[in-house]
């Protein structure tokens, strides 16, 4: 028992190991973590990182949606009023909490990922691994450490910085690091990731490793971090590197989200980074993800014909009203209760939804609309666990380049990049979405902001865009946002477990 308690102290520090008491116990039932450094190779450990992305809620389901999407003006919790009602206050009206399952999961899962990445880096260093695959593995780990820290620094501001694997509990008790130090680690990790990762994972037999990280993904993330710091020149350089790679293009907008048999939308030409999901024959959850299930149409009551999922992350009246009906993306993004889904040309399947309030929401996120043929093939109506989470897509690179070019006084390039996105969106109908010429920097800045809103609606971009633009208070103030809501409070449990070494954010 004494030895068991010692192991708990070694592994239970909340930022690294604990999602809940149950998950901690399950983890402790395995061999001690330090033993895995010898027991498993780097490649196997890296594959485990992708599993964390797919299965840990802080990266891929409700907590991720709470922080990244539901906090903006265009998305809301959805579902039914009594389902997760606490989320409305916490994320829709900015009454942030210091202790809740969703907020704790987001913090815990990101620090758990960081320590897993650090264990891989230690393994590679101790073993002196220098072969090509091991270098790629190190690049993957460094990307995911940088990705985790970028999520943390823009969500909480200052957080503890761990760049080595934590073995002793005392080493996990650290104060917060300066934001500049966190970004310094992110920059170094992404520099190494770009150098180590391939352009693609194609072999003579094709793409044998769909979804694995590439130099394009690392440069895209790096550009995002520079955009958040308003380092326009560096962001522009990273966007140019992605474009020059020749790996990506812009297919028809509605095809990006189509996930029927054969997966025409999965890992398509616009895909830079997707969290992979798959359901095998007969519904076998080989690589099941709750990403699609947690957002698909929810139907209460006795009928189950349209009970396709949990119904979270639904469009608001604000989004539907503000969005011009002439923009073809609107009907390819918003699924309307009581209306026909528009068929394949609008990302639908030729079905008519039950009306509101038979369905508890007026609108649904069409970008995760589950294919009925696929549902039938697995024999599970409410199961859409095959849907990939499109984390980075090429349109973001194009619009980041437009914004960075505009801010560096290259209006012609900004307008050209903006037109690439609008041309794809108008889908050959030149009567809609007219070309926007450059007039001045302020005019183009507004045009790019609007374009990002429509292009990425329901994908989790808008809240952080509003924050980095300095527009959050003006847009979200009526919902309860104030300047202190830029950073979320650190979970109280994390503070308590450090004995107060970790301190709360000043505004909280």
Beta strands, then each sheet from edge to edge (+ up, - down):
strand 1: 75-78
strand 2: 202-203
strand 3: 206-207
strand 4: 271-275
strand 5: 312-315
strand 6: 334-336
strand 7: 363-365
strand 8: 389-393
sheet 1: 1+ 5-
sheet 2: 2+ 3-
sheet 3: 4+ 8-
sheet 4: 6+ 7-
end
